[in-house]
Amino acid sequence: MYILIPMDSDDIEESKIVAINDVVVWTQLFVEEGKVKEVAHNVDKDSFLNLSEVAVVKNDNEYVWPFMEQNMMVLVAHTQRSVDDIVEAYLFKELNELAY
């Protein structure tokens, strides 16, 4: 599963999720069997080699229509900020679906 997250830096250990309007770099994670197998960064969310299946955003007020047009599931990380917290919440199904 490829997961797309707007982040404030490409330092996987220190970066935090940010609002889409404040994104510095997009991080794409490949999660398989409960582990992060691959990490990629790109300034353009549409320039990754693999299509993302899930987009994680910081709050319900984000403009997510472009993700929905690509048939991506949109999840919200209300309290999770780091990549580790987001992946853990994703695996335990603790991320919320977008409220309309």
N, C-alpha and C positions, 0 to 999 in steps of 0.2 A: 504494500500500500504506500503510495506516494503522498506525503503531506506537505502542504505549502504554508509557510508562516512569515508574516512581515516582521522583520527584526531591526534592531538599532545598530547592529554590527555583525561582521562575519566571524567574530570570536565565539565559537560554539559554547565555550565555558562561561563567558561573561555576558553574552547578549541577552536582551529581553525583548519580548513581543511589544510592538507598538501599533498605534492606529495606522490604517492603510495610508492616510495622508502624510504620515510622518516616517514612512518606511525609508530606511537607508539601504538595506539589502534584503532580498527575499531568500529564505532558506527552504530548501526542499529536502525532506527526510524520507528515506526508504525504510519502512518498518516491516519486519518479517519475523514471525515466530516470537513476538514480544521483544525484539531487539532492534536497535537502530543499526542497519547494515551499511547505509550510505548517506552522506551529507553533501549537498551541493549548495552553492551560493550564486546569486546572480542579481544584478541591478534591475533587470527586466523580468517580471514574473512569467512572461510568455516565451522566454528563451531557453528553458530547460530542455534537455534531450527527451526526457520522459514526461508524459502528461500527469499532472497531479490529480488525485482522486478526491482529496479532502483539502479544504482551506480552513485554517484556524485563524479567527480574528479576535481582537481584544474586547470588543463589546457589541451589543445588539444594534448600535446606531451606525455601523460601518456600511459603506456602499458596496454591496456584494453582488450586484446584478451581473457583472462580467463573469464571476465564478459560476453563478447559477446558469448562465447561458452555455457554459461549457459542461453542464451536468455534474458539477462538483458538489459534494456534500459540504455545507458550511457549518462549522462548529464554533462555539464561542468559549474562550478561556477567560471567564470572569475573574478568577483569582490567581490562576497560574500565570507566571511571567517567564520563567526560564524554559529552555528547551527540554531539560530533564523533567520538569514538572508537567509540561504540556504532553510529553510522550507518555508519562505515567498515567495522567488523567485520561488520555485517549485509550490506553490499554484497558483501564478499569471502567471505561464508559462513563467518566465523570465530567466530560465536556458537554455543554448544553447545545442543543440544536438552536438555530437562530429563531428568535421570537419575532413574528411579523407584526 
